[in-house]
């Protein structure tokens, strides 16, 4: 995979500014979203946490990589039935 190397936080924000992410006035914050995506991409690209599974209540911000629902939270759905 070919990517770009960003030296530090200042360079990262400059890069996002060049792409126009800082001018978008939408929710969720595009700078935060693209930064989190870049971090996750870097982790995957380097092969870190390969066998990691994210366990959550199903909230969208945790739907990355291999994802499993927490059984404690799944119980709430049973009571709704």
MOPAC internal coordinates of N, CA, C and O (Angstrom, degrees):
PM7 1SCF
backbone

  N    0.0000 0     0.00 0     0.00 0    0    0    0
  C    1.4472 1     0.00 0     0.00 0    1    0    0
  C    1.5290 1   108.69 1     0.00 0    2    1    0
  O    1.2310 1   120.70 1   -41.94 1    3    2    1
  N    1.3009 1   116.27 1   138.06 1    3    2    1
  C    1.4608 1   121.42 1   179.31 1    5    3    2
  C    1.5190 1   108.19 1  -106.08 1    6    5    3
  O    1.2310 1   120.72 1   -51.24 1    7    6    5
  N    1.3111 1   116.23 1   128.76 1    7    6    5
  C    1.4491 1   120.27 1   179.82 1    9    7    6
  C    1.5109 1   109.98 1  -136.47 1   10    9    7
  O    1.2310 1   121.31 1     7.96 1   11   10    9
  N    1.2968 1   115.10 1  -172.04 1   11   10    9
  C    1.4519 1   120.27 1   177.39 1   13   11   10
  C    1.5195 1   108.30 1  -111.05 1   14   13   11
  O    1.2310 1   120.56 1   -24.99 1   15   14   13
  N    1.2931 1   116.54 1   155.01 1   15   14   13
  C    1.4539 1   121.49 1   177.13 1   17   15   14
  C    1.5188 1   108.04 1  -108.53 1   18   17   15
  O    1.2310 1   120.92 1   -53.62 1   19   18   17
  N    1.3192 1   115.84 1   126.38 1   19   18   17
  C    1.4614 1   121.92 1   177.20 1   21   19   18
  C    1.5229 1   106.78 1  -110.61 1   22   21   19
  O    1.2310 1   120.56 1   -55.72 1   23   22   21
  N    1.3158 1   116.54 1   124.28 1   23   22   21
  C    1.4684 1   121.59 1  -171.50 1   25   23   22
  C    1.5277 1   113.82 1   -69.91 1   26   25   23
  O    1.2310 1   119.68 1   141.20 1   27   26   25
  N    1.3216 1   118.21 1   -38.80 1   27   26   25
  C    1.4590 1   120.05 1  -175.64 1   29   27   26
  C    1.5262 1   110.19 1  -160.05 1   30   29   27
  O    1.2310 1   120.97 1     1.34 1   31   30   29
  N    1.3194 1   115.75 1  -178.66 1   31   30   29
  C    1.4590 1   121.08 1  -176.64 1   33   31   30
  C    1.5290 1   112.28 1   -62.25 1   34   33   31
  O    1.2310 1   120.47 1   140.63 1   35   34   33
  N    1.3110 1   116.71 1   -39.37 1   35   34   33
  C    1.4691 1   120.09 1   179.81 1   37   35   34
  C    1.5240 1   110.51 1   -63.29 1   38   37   35
  O    1.2310 1   120.60 1   135.28 1   39   38   37
  N    1.3344 1   116.46 1   -44.72 1   39   38   37
  C    1.4662 1   120.53 1   178.45 1   41   39   38
  C    1.5322 1   110.87 1   -63.68 1   42   41   39
  O    1.2310 1   120.66 1   142.64 1   43   42   41
  N    1.3391 1   116.34 1   -37.36 1   43   42   41
  C    1.4703 1   120.39 1   178.34 1   45   43   42
  C    1.5229 1   110.59 1   -62.46 1   46   45   43
  O    1.2310 1   120.42 1   132.88 1   47   46   45
  N    1.3340 1   116.80 1   -47.12 1   47   46   45
  C    1.4660 1   119.77 1   179.95 1   49   47   46
  C    1.5313 1   111.46 1   -66.45 1   50   49   47
  O    1.2310 1   120.14 1   145.29 1   51   50   49
  N    1.3170 1   117.33 1   -34.71 1   51   50   49
  C    1.4703 1   120.35 1   174.77 1   53   51   50
  C    1.5243 1   110.62 1   -62.47 1   54   53   51
  O    1.2310 1   120.95 1   137.27 1   55   54   53
  N    1.3304 1   115.79 1   -42.73 1   55   54   53
  C    1.4694 1   121.37 1   179.71 1   57   55   54
  C    1.5385 1   110.06 1   -62.45 1   58   57   55
  O    1.2310 1   120.46 1   134.91 1   59   58   57
  N    1.3332 1   116.73 1   -45.09 1   59   58   57
  C    1.4675 1   119.83 1   179.10 1   61   59   58
  C    1.5228 1   111.45 1   -65.30 1   62   61   59
  O    1.2310 1   120.72 1   144.20 1   63   62   61
  N    1.3303 1   116.23 1   -35.80 1   63   62   61
  C    1.4647 1   120.93 1   177.28 1   65   63   62
  C    1.5267 1   109.91 1   -64.26 1   66   65   63
  O    1.2310 1   120.48 1   137.97 1   67   66   65
  N    1.3307 1   116.69 1   -42.03 1   67   66   65
  C    1.4631 1   121.29 1   178.68 1   69   67   66
  C    1.5340 1   110.76 1   -61.04 1   70   69   67
  O    1.2310 1   120.70 1   145.06 1   71   70   69
  N    1.3380 1   116.26 1   -34.94 1   71   70   69
  C    1.4630 1   121.05 1   179.35 1   73   71   70
  C    1.5284 1   113.00 1   -82.57 1   74   73   71
  O    1.2310 1   120.25 1   170.14 1   75   74   73
  N    1.3332 1   117.14 1    -9.86 1   75   74   73
  C    1.4515 1   121.43 1   177.14 1   77   75   74
  C    1.5187 1   115.53 1    89.17 1   78   77   75
  O    1.2310 1   119.94 1  -170.04 1   79   78   77
  N    1.3290 1   117.73 1     9.96 1   79   78   77
  C    1.4627 1   120.26 1  -179.29 1   81   79   78
  C    1.5232 1   112.11 1   -65.01 1   82   81   79
  O    1.2310 1   119.97 1   147.39 1   83   82   81
  N    1.3167 1   117.66 1   -32.61 1   83   82   81
  C    1.4609 1   121.37 1  -176.68 1   85   83   82
  C    1.5306 1   112.81 1   -71.46 1   86   85   83
  O    1.2310 1   119.75 1   164.82 1   87   86   85
  N    1.3290 1   118.08 1   -15.18 1   87   86   85
  C    1.4708 1   120.54 1  -178.09 1   89   87   86
  C    1.5273 1   112.73 1   -94.89 1   90   89   87
  O    1.2310 1   120.37 1   171.24 1   91   90   89
  N    1.3239 1   116.90 1    -8.76 1   91   90   89
  C    1.4589 1   120.37 1  -179.21 1   93   91   90
  C    1.5192 1   109.52 1   -76.51 1   94   93   91
  O    1.2310 1   120.73 1   -54.73 1   95   94   93
  N    1.3141 1   116.21 1   125.27 1   95   94   93
  C    1.4639 1   121.00 1  -179.27 1   97   95   94
  C    1.5211 1   109.53 1  -108.98 1   98   97   95
  O    1.2310 1   121.36 1  -109.27 1   99   98   97
  N    1.3178 1   115.01 1    70.73 1   99   98   97
  C    1.4582 1   121.30 1  -179.63 1  101   99   98
  C    1.5242 1   108.83 1  -131.60 1  102  101   99
  O    1.2310 1   121.32 1   -13.95 1  103  102  101
  N    1.3166 1   115.08 1   166.05 1  103  102  101
  C    1.4553 1   121.46 1   177.06 1  105  103  102
  C    1.5205 1   108.32 1  -117.79 1  106  105  103
  O    1.2310 1   119.75 1   -45.44 1  107  106  105
  N    1.3292 1   118.09 1   134.56 1  107  106  105
  C    1.4536 1   128.17 1     0.81 1  109  107  106
  C    1.5258 1   111.71 1   -73.64 1  110  109  107
  O    1.2310 1   121.33 1   -15.45 1  111  110  109
  N    1.3133 1   115.07 1   164.55 1  111  110  109
  C    1.4605 1   122.58 1  -178.08 1  113  111  110
  C    1.5336 1   110.45 1   -56.91 1  114  113  111
  O    1.2310 1   119.69 1   -63.21 1  115  114  113
  N    1.3426 1   118.19 1   116.79 1  115  114  113
  C    1.4604 1   121.63 1  -177.76 1  117  115  114
  C    1.5302 1   113.70 1   -59.22 1  118  117  115
  O    1.2310 1   120.29 1   145.21 1  119  118  117
  N    1.3289 1   117.06 1   -34.79 1  119  118  117
  C    1.4738 1   119.50 1   179.60 1  121  119  118
  C    1.5270 1   109.46 1   -64.82 1  122  121  119
  O    1.2310 1   120.38 1   137.59 1  123  122  121
  N    1.3212 1   116.89 1   -42.41 1  123  122  121
  C    1.4618 1   120.60 1   179.14 1  125  123  122
  C    1.5284 1   110.79 1   -65.35 1  126  125  123
  O    1.2310 1   120.36 1   135.64 1  127  126  125
  N    1.3110 1   116.92 1   -44.36 1  127  126  125
  C    1.4609 1   121.47 1  -177.80 1  129  127  126
  C    1.5286 1   111.01 1   -63.25 1  130  129  127
  O    1.2310 1   120.21 1   131.98 1  131  130  129
  N    1.3357 1   117.20 1   -48.02 1  131  130  129
  C    1.4595 1   119.88 1  -177.39 1  133  131  130
  C    1.5302 1   111.19 1   -70.16 1  134  133  131
  O    1.2310 1   120.10 1   149.36 1  135  134  133
  N    1.3323 1   117.42 1   -30.64 1  135  134  133
  C    1.4592 1   120.39 1   176.56 1  137  135  134
  C    1.5256 1   110.53 1   -67.61 1  138  137  135
  O    1.2310 1   120.45 1   134.88 1  139  138  137
  N    1.3232 1   116.75 1   -45.12 1  139  138  137
  C    1.4623 1   120.26 1   177.58 1  141  139  138
  C    1.5301 1   111.02 1   -62.83 1  142  141  139
  O    1.2310 1   120.50 1   140.53 1  143  142  141
  N    1.3248 1   116.64 1   -39.47 1  143  142  141
  C    1.4585 1   120.31 1   178.74 1  145  143  142
  C    1.5320 1   111.16 1   -65.19 1  146  145  143
  O    1.2310 1   120.56 1   140.06 1  147  146  145
  N    1.3205 1   116.53 1   -39.94 1  147  146  145
  C    1.4602 1   120.50 1   178.61 1  149  147  146
  C    1.5274 1   111.05 1   -65.42 1  150  149  147
  O    1.2310 1   120.58 1   140.18 1  151  150  149
  N    1.3250 1   116.49 1   -39.82 1  151  150  149
  C    1.4632 1   119.94 1   177.70 1  153  151  150
  C    1.5257 1   111.05 1   -64.06 1  154  153  151
  O    1.2310 1   120.60 1   134.57 1  155  154  153
  N    1.3353 1   116.45 1   -45.43 1  155  154  153
  C    1.4603 1   119.89 1   178.67 1  157  155  154
  C    1.5305 1   110.68 1   -63.54 1  158  157  155
  O    1.2310 1   120.44 1   138.94 1  159  158  157
  N    1.3281 1   116.76 1   -41.06 1  159  158  157
  C    1.4681 1   120.24 1   177.93 1  161  159  158
  C    1.5175 1   112.18 1   -62.11 1  162  161  159
  O    1.2310 1   120.29 1   139.84 1  163  162  161
  N    1.3345 1   117.06 1   -40.16 1  163  162  161
  C    1.4636 1   121.05 1   178.54 1  165  163  162
  C    1.5229 1   111.08 1   -65.62 1  166  165  163
  O    1.2310 1   120.58 1   139.68 1  167  166  165
  N    1.3265 1   116.51 1   -40.32 1  167  166  165
  C    1.4654 1   120.62 1   177.89 1  169  167  166
  C    1.5262 1   110.17 1   -62.06 1  170  169  167
  O    1.2310 1   120.29 1   133.74 1  171  170  169
  N    1.3213 1   117.05 1   -46.26 1  171  170  169
  C    1.4661 1   121.51 1   179.57 1  173  171  170
  C    1.5196 1   111.47 1   -65.50 1  174  173  171
  O    1.2310 1   120.41 1   136.49 1  175  174  173
  N    1.3255 1   116.81 1   -43.51 1  175  174  173
  C    1.4654 1   121.56 1  -177.83 1  177  175  174
  C    1.5255 1   111.69 1   -62.06 1  178  177  175
  O    1.2310 1   120.29 1   146.05 1  179  178  177
  N    1.3184 1   117.04 1   -33.95 1  179  178  177
  C    1.4570 1   120.96 1  -179.22 1  181  179  178
  C    1.5263 1   112.45 1   -86.76 1  182  181  179
  O    1.2310 1   120.45 1   178.03 1  183  182  181
  N    1.3204 1   116.75 1    -1.97 1  183  182  181
  C    1.4561 1   120.24 1   178.15 1  185  183  182
  C    1.5179 1   113.85 1    75.13 1  186  185  183
  O    1.2310 1   120.44 1  -161.94 1  187  186  185
  N    1.3213 1   116.77 1    18.06 1  187  186  185
  C    1.4559 1   120.45 1   178.97 1  189  187  186
  C    1.5243 1   109.82 1   -80.18 1  190  189  187
  O    1.2310 1   120.40 1   -32.57 1  191  190  189
  N    1.2844 1   116.83 1   147.43 1  191  190  189
  C    1.4662 1   122.74 1   176.30 1  193  191  190
  C    1.5274 1   112.96 1    57.75 1  194  193  191
  O    1.2310 1   120.17 1  -143.88 1  195  194  193
  N    1.3288 1   117.29 1    36.12 1  195  194  193
  C    1.4651 1   120.98 1  -176.08 1  197  195  194
  C    1.5177 1   113.64 1   -58.75 1  198  197  195
  O    1.2310 1   119.66 1   143.55 1  199  198  197
  N    1.3081 1   118.25 1   -36.45 1  199  198  197
  C    1.4618 1   121.45 1  -176.94 1  201  199  198
  C    1.5219 1   112.63 1   -99.13 1  202  201  199
  O    1.2310 1   120.61 1  -163.49 1  203  202  201
  N    1.3198 1   116.44 1    16.51 1  203  202  201
  C    1.4591 1   120.85 1  -178.11 1  205  203  202
  C    1.5183 1   111.02 1   -82.19 1  206  205  203
  O    1.2310 1   121.03 1   -40.86 1  207  206  205
  N    1.3238 1   115.63 1   139.14 1  207  206  205
  C    1.4556 1   122.10 1   175.00 1  209  207  206
  C    1.5261 1   106.77 1  -120.22 1  210  209  207
  O    1.2310 1   120.39 1   -49.37 1  211  210  209
  N    1.3135 1   116.87 1   130.63 1  211  210  209
  C    1.4508 1   122.24 1   177.04 1  213  211  210
  C    1.5259 1   108.02 1   -86.08 1  214  213  211
  O    1.2310 1   120.40 1   -53.90 1  215  214  213
  N    1.3210 1   116.84 1   126.10 1  215  214  213
  C    1.4618 1   121.50 1   179.36 1  217  215  214
  C    1.5237 1   108.13 1  -113.27 1  218  217  215
  O    1.2310 1   120.74 1   -52.69 1  219  218  217
  N    1.3380 1   116.18 1   127.31 1  219  218  217
  C    1.4635 1   119.41 1  -177.80 1  221  219  218
  C    1.5187 1   110.38 1  -151.35 1  222  221  219
  O    1.2310 1   121.88 1     1.60 1  223  222  221
  N    1.3091 1   114.00 1  -178.40 1  223  222  221
  C    1.4619 1   121.12 1   176.92 1  225  223  222
  C    1.5272 1   111.39 1   -82.91 1  226  225  223
  O    1.2310 1   120.11 1  -176.40 1  227  226  225
  N    1.3109 1   117.39 1     3.60 1  227  226  225
  C    1.4573 1   120.89 1  -179.84 1  229  227  226
  C    1.5122 1   113.67 1    99.03 1  230  229  227
  O    1.2310 1   120.20 1  -174.06 1  231  230  229
  N    1.3218 1   117.23 1     5.94 1  231  230  229
  C    1.4630 1   120.55 1   178.49 1  233  231  230
  C    1.5244 1   109.51 1   -63.58 1  234  233  231
  O    1.2310 1   120.83 1   -40.73 1  235  234  233
  N    1.3126 1   116.03 1   139.27 1  235  234  233
  C    1.4615 1   122.16 1  -174.44 1  237  235  234
  C    1.5128 1   115.26 1   -55.12 1  238  237  235
  O    1.2310 1   119.85 1   144.64 1  239  238  237
  N    1.3304 1   117.89 1   -35.36 1  239  238  237
  C    1.4572 1   119.58 1  -177.01 1  241  239  238
  C    1.5225 1   112.25 1   -67.95 1  242  241  239
  O    1.2310 1   119.90 1   167.46 1  243  242  241
  N    1.3364 1   117.79 1   -12.54 1  243  242  241
  C    1.4616 1   120.51 1   179.12 1  245  243  242
  C    1.5245 1   112.64 1  -102.63 1  246  245  243
  O    1.2310 1   119.71 1  -177.63 1  247  246  245
  N    1.3032 1   118.15 1     2.37 1  247  246  245
  C    1.4629 1   121.25 1  -179.32 1  249  247  246
  C    1.5202 1   110.50 1   -83.14 1  250  249  247
  O    1.2310 1   121.56 1  -107.01 1  251  250  249
  N    1.3116 1   114.63 1    72.99 1  251  250  249
  C    1.4681 1   121.76 1   178.42 1  253  251  250
  C    1.5188 1   108.54 1  -132.02 1  254  253  251
  O    1.2310 1   120.53 1   -27.93 1  255  254  253
  N    1.3055 1   116.58 1   152.07 1  255  254  253
  C    1.4586 1   120.28 1   177.34 1  257  255  254
  C    1.5185 1   111.39 1    53.82 1  258  257  255
  O    1.2310 1   120.87 1    32.44 1  259  258  257
  N    1.3295 1   115.95 1  -147.56 1  259  258  257
  C    1.4521 1   120.81 1   174.58 1  261  259  258
  C    1.5187 1   107.57 1   -76.80 1  262  261  259
  O    1.2310 1   120.79 1   -53.18 1  263  262  261
  N    1.3055 1   116.10 1   126.82 1  263  262  261
  C    1.4651 1   120.40 1  -171.98 1  265  263  262
  C    1.5211 1   109.49 1  -126.72 1  266  265  263
  O    1.2310 1   120.92 1   -43.68 1  267  266  265
  N    1.3132 1   115.84 1   136.32 1  267  266  265
  C    1.4623 1   121.56 1   176.36 1  269  267  266
  C    1.5203 1   108.68 1  -132.66 1  270  269  267
  O    1.2310 1   121.25 1   -34.17 1  271  270  269
  N    1.3110 1   115.21 1   145.83 1  271  270  269
  C    1.4571 1   119.38 1   176.86 1  273  271  270
  C    1.5277 1   109.41 1   -83.99 1  274  273  271
  O    1.2310 1   121.06 1   -38.10 1  275  274  273
  N    1.2922 1   115.57 1   141.90 1  275  274  273
  C    1.4570 1   122.42 1   177.78 1  277  275  274
  C    1.5308 1   108.29 1   -73.71 1  278  277  275
  O    1.2310 1   120.37 1   -50.58 1  279  278  277
  N    1.3204 1   116.89 1   129.42 1  279  278  277
  C    1.4614 1   120.37 1  -178.61 1  281  279  278
  C    1.5208 1   112.01 1   -63.82 1  282  281  279
  O    1.2310 1   119.58 1   149.15 1  283  282  281
  N    1.3072 1   118.42 1   -30.85 1  283  282  281
  C    1.4592 1   120.94 1   177.88 1  285  283  282
  C    1.5205 1   109.68 1   -60.40 1  286  285  283
  O    1.2310 1   120.99 1   137.45 1  287  286  285
  N    1.3234 1   115.72 1   -42.55 1  287  286  285
  C    1.4559 1   120.02 1  -179.98 1  289  287  286
  C    1.5290 1   111.36 1   -76.72 1  290  289  287
  O    1.2310 1   120.09 1   149.92 1  291  290  289
  N    1.3060 1   117.43 1   -30.08 1  291  290  289
  C    1.4648 1   121.09 1   179.59 1  293  291  290
  C    1.5204 1   110.56 1   -64.64 1  294  293  291
  O    1.2310 1   120.45 1   151.70 1  295  294  293
  N    1.3383 1   116.75 1   -28.30 1  295  294  293
  C    1.4616 1   120.90 1   179.29 1  297  295  294
  C    1.5326 1   111.74 1   -58.53 1  298  297  295
  O    1.2310 1   120.52 1   147.09 1  299  298  297
  N    1.3296 1   116.61 1   -32.91 1  299  298  297
  C    1.4628 1   120.48 1   178.35 1  301  299  298
  C    1.5243 1   111.19 1   -58.27 1  302  301  299
  O    1.2310 1   120.54 1   141.88 1  303  302  301
  N    1.3284 1   116.57 1   -38.12 1  303  302  301
  C    1.4561 1   121.02 1  -179.71 1  305  303  302
  C    1.5210 1   111.54 1   -67.17 1  306  305  303
  O    1.2310 1   120.41 1   146.28 1  307  306  305
  N    1.3340 1   116.82 1   -33.72 1  307  306  305
  C    1.4605 1   120.86 1   178.69 1  309  307  306
  C    1.5279 1   109.54 1   -63.27 1  310  309  307
  O    1.2310 1   120.51 1   138.18 1  311  310  309
  N    1.3234 1   116.63 1   -41.82 1  311  310  309
  C    1.4581 1   119.50 1  -179.98 1  313  311  310
  C    1.5261 1   111.94 1   -66.97 1  314  313  311
  O    1.2310 1   120.20 1   153.43 1  315  314  313
  N    1.3162 1   117.21 1   -26.57 1  315  314  313
  C    1.4671 1   119.75 1   177.26 1  317  315  314
  C    1.5260 1   111.48 1   -69.38 1  318  317  315
  O    1.2310 1   120.93 1   151.47 1  319  318  317
  N    1.3399 1   115.82 1   -28.53 1  319  318  317
  C    1.4643 1   119.85 1   179.34 1  321  319  318
  C    1.5109 1   110.03 1   -66.81 1  322  321  319
  O    1.2310 1   120.10 1   180.00 1  323  322  321

